[in-house]
């Protein structure tokens, strides 16, 4: 026994640099990168994005049926909207009606539902449910169909002399189709 003790003591005395253990503190960017790429973080963010997609889908579908009733309240300014929020028939109330009006009338029209589906698929991809879908292909393909679908619906809505309450192609589709028509007429 004494022989072993002296032997280990001699090794420690021969190498003083091994006695002190240095713990390197990772820099901020490395720890942030590790946090963002952690499976738990991706799962939580994926669940939150999926919940956002479900809320957007519910407000969108509800707005398709109740949007004509909600237009009288949504055309008011913000203070009057809040005061008349009981008159909103959207399933998610005033925030749901405002979100759906922005999605349908204020952005890309009826094809904005593709944005909701893209968000849901990307959320499921973050949660590793869909592993084979590439994010860049989802973004590029979805953006292509949203933009062109909005322009086509803007043309169609312009050709039927603006029937209905909603702009079929949204603000983007209407503006793009009007620009294209004026460009082709010159």
TORDREN-76852 format. One record per residue: y, x, z of N, C-alpha, C in turn; residue number from 1; residue in one letter. Coordinates in nm, 4 decimals, decimal comma, padded with zeros to 6 digits. Layout:
# TORDREN-76852
R   n_north    n_east      n_up  ca_north   ca_east     ca_up   c_north    c_east      c_up  num  residu
R         Y         X         Z         Y         X         Z         Y         X         Z  NUM       A
...
***
This chain:
# TORDREN-76852
R   n_north    n_east      n_up  ca_north   ca_east     ca_up   c_north    c_east      c_up  num  residu
R  -00,1192   00,0787   00,0000   00,0000   00,0000   00,0000   00,1272   00,0840   00,0000    1       X
R   00,1392   00,1857   00,0833   00,2605   00,2659   00,0800   00,2815   00,3328  -00,0553    2       X
R   00,1719   00,3637  -00,1202   00,1829   00,4293  -00,2488   00,2525   00,3382  -00,3512    3       X
R   00,2209   00,2122  -00,3522   00,2805   00,1175  -00,4443   00,4295   00,0982  -00,4146    4       X
R   00,4622   00,0905  -00,2875   00,6012   00,0719  -00,2490   00,6847   00,1908  -00,2939    5       X
R   00,6359   00,3079  -00,2704   00,7122   00,4259  -00,3092   00,7214   00,4379  -00,4606    6       X
R   00,6172   00,3982  -00,5291   00,6201   00,4063  -00,6740   00,7254   00,3111  -00,7320    7       X
R   00,7296   00,1879  -00,6850   00,8275   00,0931  -00,7358   00,9689   00,1337  -00,6969    8       X
R   00,9828   00,1960  -00,5771   01,1138   00,2404  -00,5357   01,1615   00,3549  -00,6226    9       X
R   01,0737   00,4403  -00,6615   01,1103   00,5534  -00,7470   01,1513   00,5057  -00,8860   10       X
R   01,0858   00,4042  -00,9375   01,1219   00,3521  -01,0687   01,2624   00,2931  -01,0635   11       X
R   01,2920   00,2208  -00,9589   01,4238   00,1607  -00,9453   01,5315   00,2668  -00,9304   12       X
R   01,5001   00,3775  -00,8630   01,5987   00,4829  -00,8470   01,6200   00,5592  -00,9770   13       X
R   01,5162   00,5690  -01,0603   01,5292   00,6393  -01,1864   01,6155   00,5628  -01,2874   14       X
R   01,6150   00,4339  -01,2802   01,6896   00,3501  -01,3769   01,7891   00,2597  -01,3046   15       X
R   01,9045   00,3087  -01,2720   02,0012   00,2256  -01,1982   02,0599   00,1127  -01,2829   16       X
R   02,0594   00,1250  -01,4158   02,1153   00,0194  -01,4992   02,0298  -00,1069  -01,4954   17       X
R   01,9038  -00,0984  -01,4596   01,8173  -00,2164  -01,4541   01,8369  -00,2970  -01,3268   18       X
R   01,8971  -00,2371  -01,2290   01,9163  -00,3082  -01,1033   02,0177  -00,4214  -01,1162   19       X
R   02,1243  -00,3993  -01,1842   02,2290  -00,5009  -01,1982   02,1959  -00,5901  -01,3181   20       X
R   02,1908  -00,7187  -01,2941   02,1641  -00,8154  -01,3999   02,2977  -00,8724  -01,4439   21       X
R   02,3256  -00,8561  -01,5726   02,4507  -00,9075  -01,6269   02,4238  -01,0430  -01,6930   22       X
R   02,4999  -01,1406  -01,6546   02,4900  -01,2726  -01,7151   02,6120  -01,2901  -01,8039   23       X
R   02,5842  -01,3025  -01,9340   02,6945  -01,3200  -02,0267   02,7311  -01,4670  -02,0361   24       X
R   02,8552  -01,4938  -02,0215   02,9042  -01,6305  -02,0305   02,9300  -01,6621  -02,1775   25       X
R   02,8673  -01,7686  -02,2316   02,8909  -01,8005  -02,3728   03,0354  -01,8474  -02,3925   26       X
R   03,0893  -01,8159  -02,5091   03,2270  -01,8572  -02,5326   03,2327  -02,0081  -02,5588   27       X
R   03,3519  -02,0590  -02,5630   03,3733  -02,2027  -02,5732   03,3133  -02,2613  -02,7004   28       X
R   03,3315  -02,1931  -02,8138   03,2866  -02,2473  -02,9419   03,1348  -02,2516  -02,9510   29       X
R   03,0668  -02,1521  -02,8940   02,9212  -02,1541  -02,8952   02,8675  -02,2681  -02,8106   30       X
R   02,9262  -02,2887  -02,6942   02,8799  -02,3982  -02,6086   02,9138  -02,5342  -02,6697   31       X
R   03,0274  -02,5457  -02,7377   03,0614  -02,6702  -02,8061   02,9645  -02,6977  -02,9204   32       X
R   02,9307  -02,5943  -02,9943   02,8347  -02,6084  -03,1043   02,6984  -02,6520  -03,0510   33       X
R   02,6544  -02,5897  -02,9403   02,5273  -02,6294  -02,8796   02,5303  -02,7747  -02,8322   34       X
R   02,6441  -02,8166  -02,7765   02,6571  -02,9544  -02,7287   02,6521  -03,0536  -02,8439   35       X
R   02,7234  -03,0232  -02,9529   02,7279  -03,1142  -03,0673   02,5920  -03,1234  -03,1351   36       X
R   02,5219  -03,0131  -03,1442   02,3936  -03,0117  -03,2134   02,2758  -03,0524  -03,1252   37       X
R   02,3013  -03,0778  -02,9981   02,1934  -03,1184  -02,9078   02,1388  -03,2549  -02,9485   38       X
R   02,0099  -03,2717  -02,9329   01,9439  -03,3956  -02,9709   01,9984  -03,5144  -02,8908   39       X
R   02,0275  -03,4939  -02,7643   02,0778  -03,6029  -02,6802   02,2155  -03,6499  -02,7281   40       X
R   02,3012  -03,5556  -02,7646   02,4344  -03,5913  -02,8137   02,4236  -03,6705  -02,9430   41       X
R   02,3390  -03,6233  -03,0345   02,3203  -03,6942  -03,1607   02,2651  -03,8344  -03,1372   42       X
R   02,1780  -03,8503  -03,0408   02,1212  -03,9815  -03,0120   02,2285  -04,0771  -02,9579   43       X
R   02,3110  -04,0288  -02,8665   02,4159  -04,1137  -02,8089   02,5188  -04,1517  -02,9154   44       X
R   02,5617  -04,0553  -02,9961   02,6590  -04,0849  -03,1016   02,5970  -04,1788  -03,2050   45       X
R   02,4697  -04,1594  -03,2372   02,4011  -04,2487  -03,3309   02,3943  -04,3908  -03,2792   46       X
R   02,3657  -04,4071  -03,1510   02,3600  -04,5419  -03,0926   02,4980  -04,6075  -03,0958   47       X
R   02,6018  -04,5306  -03,0642   02,7378  -04,5861  -03,0681   02,7780  -04,6261  -03,2098   48       X
R   02,7438  -04,5435  -03,3087   02,7747  -04,5783  -03,4478   02,6958  -04,7000  -03,4935   49       X
R   02,5715  -04,7111  -03,4494   02,4913  -04,8277  -03,4852   02,5478  -04,9545  -03,4217   50       X
R   02,5943  -04,9455  -03,2991   02,6593  -05,0611  -03,2359   02,7874  -05,0996  -03,3091   51       X
R   02,8641  -05,0014  -03,3520   02,9843  -05,0287  -03,4299   02,9490  -05,0974  -03,5611   52       X
R   02,8410  -05,0543  -03,6255   02,7984  -05,1167  -03,7507   02,7536  -05,2611  -03,7271   53       X
R   02,6847  -05,2869  -03,6176   02,6411  -05,4234  -03,5876   02,7618  -05,5130  -03,5589   54       X
R   02,8587  -05,4623  -03,4837   02,9802  -05,5398  -03,4550   03,0559  -05,5685  -03,5851   55       X
R   03,0677  -05,4680  -03,6717   03,1367  -05,4888  -03,7990   03,0621  -05,5883  -03,8861   56       X
R   02,9302  -05,5823  -03,8861   02,8510  -05,6767  -03,9648   02,8661  -05,8194  -03,9126   57       X
R   02,8637  -05,8369  -03,7815   02,8815  -05,9704  -03,7240   03,0196  -06,0263  -03,7543   58       X
R   03,1224  -05,9440  -03,7421   03,2577  -05,9933  -03,7713   03,2731  -06,0230  -03,9195   59       X
R   03,2118  -05,9419  -04,0058   03,2188  -05,9614  -04,1507   03,1535  -06,0935  -04,1901   60       X
R   03,0316  -06,1161  -04,1438   02,9592  -06,2389  -04,1798   03,0288  -06,3617  -04,1227   61       X
R   03,0754  -06,3513  -03,9996   03,1455  -06,4639  -03,9402   03,2752  -06,4946  -04,0142   62       X
R   03,3433  -06,3927  -04,0613   03,4688  -06,4102  -04,1331   03,4476  -06,4783  -04,2682   63       X
R   03,3315  -06,4570  -04,3293   03,3036  -06,5230  -04,4563   03,3023  -06,6750  -04,4411   64       X
R   03,2611  -06,7226  -04,3251   03,2538  -06,8666  -04,3013   03,3768  -06,9225  -04,2328   65       X
R   03,4454  -06,8409  -04,1537   03,5590  -06,8919  -04,0757   03,6922  -06,8324  -04,1186   66       X
R   03,6931  -06,7503  -04,2220   03,8156  -06,6810  -04,2625   03,9273  -06,7717  -04,3058   67       X
R   03,8942  -06,8844  -04,3705   04,0002  -06,9756  -04,4151   04,0716  -07,0383  -04,2958   68       X
R   03,9981  -07,0639  -04,1876   04,0604  -07,1198  -04,0679   04,1417  -07,0146  -03,9937   69       X
R   04,0933  -06,8909  -03,9986   04,1595  -06,7843  -03,9247   04,2856  -06,7325  -03,9931   70       X
R   04,3052  -06,7637  -04,1208   04,4199  -06,7115  -04,1942   04,5523  -06,7564  -04,1347   71       X
R   04,5562  -06,8771  -04,0806   04,6825  -06,9264  -04,0247   04,7253  -06,8428  -03,9042   72       X
R   04,6292  -06,7955  -03,8260   04,6628  -06,7131  -03,7100   04,6840  -06,5684  -03,7515   73       X
R   04,6028  -06,5184  -03,8435   04,6119  -06,3781  -03,8836   04,7377  -06,3477  -03,9638   74       X
R   04,8029  -06,4493  -04,0182   04,9268  -06,4264  -04,0923   05,0473  -06,4107  -03,9995   75       X
R   05,0303  -06,4371  -03,8703   05,1388  -06,4232  -03,7733   05,1535  -06,2772  -03,7312   76       X
R   05,2643  -06,2463  -03,6609   05,2779  -06,1100  -03,6093   05,1889  -06,0945  -03,4856   77       X
R   05,1807  -05,9720  -03,4350   05,0818  -05,9397  -03,3315   05,0991  -06,0213  -03,2029   78       X
R   05,2217  -06,0383  -03,1570   05,2452  -06,1129  -03,0328   05,2027  -06,2590  -03,0483   79       X
R   05,2304  -06,3190  -03,1636   05,1910  -06,4577  -03,1866   05,0396  -06,4693  -03,2071   80       X
R   04,9774  -06,3664  -03,2628   04,8307  -06,3660  -03,2759   04,7645  -06,3704  -03,1391   81       X
R   04,8138  -06,2870  -03,0499   04,7569  -06,2817  -02,9149   04,7791  -06,4145  -02,8436   82       X
R   04,8942  -06,4772  -02,8627   04,9229  -06,6052  -02,7983   04,8343  -06,7166  -02,8540   83       X
R   04,7971  -06,7089  -02,9818   04,7159  -06,8130  -03,0459   04,5714  -06,7690  -03,0678   84       X
R   04,5205  -06,6799  -02,9855   04,3863  -06,6266  -03,0068   04,2776  -06,7321  -02,9891   85       X
R   04,3055  -06,8433  -02,9216   04,2048  -06,9481  -02,9041   04,1741  -07,0203  -03,0348   86       X
R   04,2674  -07,0154  -03,1289   04,2479  -07,0837  -03,2564   04,1565  -07,0058  -03,3514   87       X
R   04,1253  -06,8815  -03,3192   04,0378  -06,7984  -03,4033   03,8941  -06,8483  -03,3895   88       X
R   03,8280  -06,8680  -03,5028   03,6896  -06,9166  -03,5017   03,5875  -06,8060  -03,5258   89       X
R   03,6324  -06,6852  -03,5483   03,5395  -06,5754  -03,5708   03,4512  -06,5560  -03,4479   90       X
R   03,3276  -06,5187  -03,4718   03,2296  -06,5015  -03,3655   03,2753  -06,3987  -03,2619   91       X
R   03,3483  -06,2970  -03,3041   03,3933  -06,1917  -03,2140   03,5396  -06,2053  -03,1751   92       X
R   03,5969  -06,3219  -03,2001   03,7333  -06,3484  -03,1584   03,8370  -06,2805  -03,2456   93       X
R   03,9529  -06,2576  -03,1870   04,0637  -06,1983  -03,2601   04,0336  -06,0569  -03,3100   94       X
R   03,9749  -05,9679  -03,2282   03,9442  -05,8339  -03,2826   03,8460  -05,8384  -03,4005   95       X
R   03,7476  -05,9256  -03,3943   03,6530  -05,9391  -03,5041   03,7178  -05,9926  -03,6297   96       X
R   03,8076  -06,0892  -03,6135   03,8776  -06,1442  -03,7298   03,9701  -06,0408  -03,7925   97       X
R   04,0388  -05,9629  -03,7089   04,1266  -05,8588  -03,7623   04,0469  -05,7498  -03,8329   98       X
R   03,9335  -05,7101  -03,7759   03,8496  -05,6088  -03,8393   03,7956  -05,6581  -03,9729   99       X
R   03,7481  -05,7808  -03,9752   03,6926  -05,8351  -04,0994   03,8015  -05,8558  -04,2045  100       X
R   03,9193  -05,8986  -04,1624   04,0268  -05,9142  -04,2591   04,0661  -05,7790  -04,3178  101       X
R   04,0673  -05,6759  -04,2360   04,0966  -05,5437  -04,2888   03,9870  -05,4990  -04,3855  102       X
R   03,8609  -05,5217  -04,3492   03,7512  -05,4782  -04,4354   03,7499  -05,5534  -04,5678  103       X
R   03,7697  -05,6854  -04,5633   03,7578  -05,7659  -04,6843   03,8887  -05,7685  -04,7628  104       X
R   03,9959  -05,8065  -04,6985   04,1207  -05,8263  -04,7712   04,2055  -05,6997  -04,7799  105       X
R   04,1985  -05,6158  -04,6788   04,2877  -05,5016  -04,6739   04,2338  -05,3735  -04,7342  106       X
R   04,1028  -05,3664  -04,7610   04,0512  -05,2402  -04,8142   03,9766  -05,2605  -04,9456  107       X
R   03,8452  -05,2768  -04,9423   03,7645  -05,2759  -05,0644   03,7004  -05,4098  -05,0985  108       X
R   03,7391  -05,5147  -05,0332   03,6879  -05,6467  -05,0688   03,5463  -05,6704  -05,0187  109       X
R   03,4742  -05,7508  -05,0940   03,3399  -05,7900  -05,0521   03,2412  -05,6735  -05,0513  110       X
R   03,2663  -05,5703  -05,1311   03,1749  -05,4562  -05,1329   03,1933  -05,3656  -05,0118  111       X
R   03,2884  -05,3959  -04,9269   03,3039  -05,3154  -04,8055   03,1859  -05,3328  -04,7110  112       X
R   03,1016  -05,4312  -04,7382   02,9780  -05,4452  -04,6599   02,8900  -05,3221  -04,6803  113       X
R   02,9045  -05,2566  -04,7944   02,8292  -05,1331  -04,8176   02,8716  -05,0230  -04,7204  114       X
R   02,9982  -05,0216  -04,6816   03,0443  -04,9238  -04,5827   02,9753  -04,9453  -04,4485  115       X
R   02,9545  -05,0725  -04,4138   02,8853  -05,1040  -04,2890   02,7405  -05,0576  -04,2968  116       X
R   02,6750  -05,0824  -04,4099   02,5368  -05,0384  -04,4250   02,5268  -04,8859  -04,4289  117       X
R   02,6235  -04,8206  -04,4914   02,6242  -04,6739  -04,4919   02,6388  -04,6198  -04,3507  118       X
R   02,7235  -04,6825  -04,2712   02,7414  -04,6404  -04,1323   02,6130  -04,6596  -04,0526  119       X
R   02,5439  -04,7707  -04,0755   02,4195  -04,7962  -04,0038   02,3108  -04,6964  -04,0444  120       X
R   02,2997  -04,6681  -04,1720   02,1992  -04,5717  -04,2181   02,2309  -04,4322  -04,1653  121       X
R   02,3585  -04,3947  -04,1656   02,3944  -04,2641  -04,1122   02,3667  -04,2561  -03,9626  122       X
R   02,3904  -04,3654  -03,8902   02,3596  -04,3674  -03,7467   02,2098  -04,3520  -03,7243  123       X
R   02,1299  -04,4209  -03,8027   01,9844  -04,4070  -03,7900   01,9386  -04,2678  -03,8297  124       X
R   02,0083  -04,2068  -03,9234   01,9755  -04,0692  -03,9612   02,0078  -03,9729  -03,8477  125       X
R   02,1187  -03,9962  -03,7786   02,1543  -03,9112  -03,6641   02,0528  -03,9234  -03,5520  126       X
R   01,9931  -04,0423  -03,5380   01,8941  -04,0645  -03,4332   01,7536  -04,0229  -03,4779  127       X
R   01,7438  -03,9611  -03,5950   01,6183  -03,9116  -03,6517   01,5191  -04,0221  -03,6840  128       X
R   01,5690  -04,1414  -03,7151   01,4821  -04,2482  -03,7636   01,4565  -04,2277  -03,9120  129       X
R   01,5634  -04,2018  -03,9877   01,5527  -04,1671  -04,1291   01,5776  -04,0168  -04,1395  130       X
R   01,4733  -03,9416  -04,1664   01,4902  -03,7969  -04,1743   01,5104  -03,7490  -04,3172  131       X
R   01,4658  -03,8265  -04,4153   01,4666  -03,7801  -04,5529   01,5958  -03,8095  -04,6271  132       X
R   01,6859  -03,8859  -04,5690   01,8104  -03,9215  -04,6367   01,9131  -03,8117  -04,6126  133       X
R   01,9679  -03,7605  -04,7202   02,0698  -03,6570  -04,7083   02,2065  -03,7235  -04,6948  134       X
R   02,2850  -03,6753  -04,6010   02,4146  -03,7366  -04,5703   02,5112  -03,7278  -04,6884  135       X
R   02,5102  -03,6171  -04,7592   02,6038  -03,6016  -04,8705   02,5687  -03,6968  -04,9839  136       X
R   02,4414  -03,7197  -05,0088   02,4009  -03,8149  -05,1124   02,4351  -03,9578  -05,0715  137       X
R   02,4170  -03,9886  -04,9446   02,4538  -04,1208  -04,8941   02,6038  -04,1430  -04,9096  138       X
R   02,6832  -04,0441  -04,8747   02,8284  -04,0567  -04,8841   02,8740  -04,0692  -05,0292  139       X
R   02,8239  -03,9821  -05,1154   02,8679  -03,9836  -05,2559   02,8224  -04,1094  -05,3285  140       X
R   02,6971  -04,1463  -05,3113   02,6462  -04,2665  -05,3770   02,7130  -04,3931  -05,3259  141       X
R   02,7269  -04,4031  -05,1954   02,7922  -04,5201  -05,1379   02,9382  -04,5303  -05,1769  142       X
R   03,0079  -04,4174  -05,1783   03,1486  -04,4185  -05,2174   03,1655  -04,4607  -05,3624  143       X
R   03,0778  -04,4116  -05,4486   03,0829  -04,4502  -05,5895   03,0719  -04,6012  -05,6051  144       X
R   02,9704  -04,6605  -05,5419   02,9498  -04,8046  -05,5570   03,0585  -04,8865  -05,4899  145       X
R   03,1123  -04,8388  -05,3802   03,2217  -04,9115  -05,3139   03,3465  -04,9107  -05,4018  146       X
R   03,3817  -04,7954  -05,4552   03,5026  -04,7871  -05,5377   03,4891  -04,8689  -05,6659  147       X
R   03,3796  -04,8494  -05,7385   03,3641  -04,9222  -05,8641   03,3398  -05,0707  -05,8416  148       X
R   03,2675  -05,1062  -05,7388   03,2475  -05,2481  -05,7086   03,3769  -05,3169  -05,6740  149       X
R   03,4634  -05,2464  -05,6025   03,5931  -05,3026  -05,5679   03,6791  -05,3245  -05,6921  150       X
R   03,6774  -05,2290  -05,7842   03,7560  -05,2425  -05,9072   03,7019  -05,3564  -05,9925  151       X
R   03,5706  -05,3665  -06,0056   03,5098  -05,4743  -06,0853   03,5420  -05,6102  -06,0247  152       X
R   03,5305  -05,6215  -05,8924   03,5636  -05,7500  -05,8291   03,7135  -05,7789  -05,8381  153       X
R   03,7974  -05,6751  -05,8374   03,9410  -05,6948  -05,8577   03,9696  -05,7500  -05,9959  154       X
R   03,9018  -05,6964  -06,0999   03,9145  -05,7499  -06,2357   03,8682  -05,8949  -06,2411  155       X
R   03,7522  -05,9230  -06,1815   03,6967  -06,0585  -06,1858   03,7901  -06,1573  -06,1161  156       X
R   03,8454  -06,1173  -06,0046   03,9369  -06,2049  -05,9316   04,0647  -06,2286  -06,0115  157       X
R   04,1118  -06,1269  -06,0811   04,2307  -06,1429  -06,1655   04,2041  -06,2316  -06,2856  158       X
R   04,0823  -06,2306  -06,3365   04,0497  -06,3110  -06,4539   04,0353  -06,4589  -06,4220  159       X
R   03,9999  -06,4932  -06,2989   03,9864  -06,6345  -06,2632   04,1131  -06,6858  -06,1957  160       X
R   04,2210  -06,6147  -06,2174   04,3548  -06,6560  -06,1724   04,3634  -06,6702  -06,0215  161       X
R   04,3048  -06,5756  -05,9541   04,3193  -06,5610  -05,8088   04,2775  -06,6852  -05,7313  162       X
R   04,1549  -06,7290  -05,7559   04,1007  -06,8422  -05,6813   04,0628  -06,7992  -05,5404  163       X
R   04,0763  -06,8884  -05,4458   04,0292  -06,8645  -05,3104   04,1302  -06,7945  -05,2221  164       X
R   04,0900  -06,7770  -05,0976   04,1755  -06,7171  -04,9964   04,1651  -06,5650  -05,0004  165       X
R   04,0456  -06,5132  -05,0264   04,0207  -06,3705  -05,0194   04,0450  -06,3030  -05,1536  166       X
R   04,0909  -06,1788  -05,1462   04,0941  -06,0950  -05,2659   03,9548  -06,0347  -05,2789  167       X
R   03,8831  -06,0670  -05,3853   03,7438  -06,0267  -05,3984   03,7275  -05,8756  -05,3942  168       X
R   03,8170  -05,8052  -05,4550   03,8112  -05,6591  -05,4577   03,8969  -05,5941  -05,3515  169       X
R   03,9566  -05,6733  -05,2661   04,0427  -05,6197  -05,1625   04,1725  -05,5661  -05,2190  170       X
R   04,2491  -05,5009  -05,1355   04,3770  -05,4453  -05,1785   04,3558  -05,3326  -05,2789  171       X
R   04,2532  -05,2502  -05,2568   04,2268  -05,1400  -05,3498   04,1843  -05,1927  -05,4860  172       X
R   04,0920  -05,2861  -05,4902   04,0436  -05,3395  -05,6171   04,1519  -05,4090  -05,6961  173       X
R   04,2369  -05,4823  -05,6258   04,3461  -05,5514  -05,6942   04,4459  -05,4510  -05,7521  174       X
R   04,4837  -05,3519  -05,6728   04,5798  -05,2523  -05,7209   04,5212  -05,1694  -05,8350  175       X
R   04,3953  -05,1296  -05,8231   04,3334  -05,0478  -05,9286   04,3158  -05,1274  -06,0571  176       X
R   04,2782  -05,2539  -06,0467   04,2602  -05,3336  -06,1684   04,3944  -05,3632  -06,2347  177       X
R   04,4993  -05,3884  -06,1570   04,6314  -05,4102  -06,2156   04,6823  -05,2838  -06,2841  178       X
R   04,6610  -05,1683  -06,2224   04,7022  -05,0437  -06,2848   04,6261  -05,0190  -06,4140  179       X
R   04,4961  -05,0456  -06,4111   04,4144  -05,0221  -06,5285   04,4531  -05,1158  -06,6425  180       X
R   04,4818  -05,2409  -06,6111   04,5238  -05,3355  -06,7139   04,6568  -05,2927  -06,7727  181       X
R   04,7522  -05,2534  -06,6887   04,8819  -05,2094  -06,7418   04,8674  -05,0800  -06,8212  182       X
R   04,7763  -04,9935  -06,7836   04,7538  -04,8696  -06,8575   04,6917  -04,8980  -06,9937  183       X
R   04,5983  -04,9914  -06,9982   04,5333  -05,0252  -07,1249   04,6246  -05,1032  -07,2185  184       X
R   04,7205  -05,1766  -07,1640   04,8134  -05,2541  -07,2463   04,9229  -05,1679  -07,3077  185       X
R   04,9433  -05,0478  -07,2594   05,0488  -04,9634  -07,3168   05,0002  -04,8793  -07,4316  186       X
***
